[in-house]
Amino acid sequence: MDEPELFDWVARQIVDILDVERSEVAADTDLADIGADSIDMVEVINRAEREFGVVIDEHDLYEVGTIGELAQLIARQAGS
């Protein structure tokens, strides 16, 4: 899966989990601004682990502030 496809996958998860409009979800959207908390992010990570067979350390979420950064975190693990 290339980066745009992965970002789109992450965006769909955010829309589903947070019940926000897709138009609110861009790479530079701050997760806190759309109401995401740590439990929401763990849910995205759990879905990514199931979908892509990766293991993502939940502590790495401390580095994530935007949806694009979350997609990059998942991409790094999927690419390793």
Summary of the structure (lengths in Angstrom):
residues: 80
radius of gyration: 11.2
end to end distance: 13.1
largest distance: 31.7
contacts: 219
relative contact order: 0.20
helix: 70%
strand: 2%
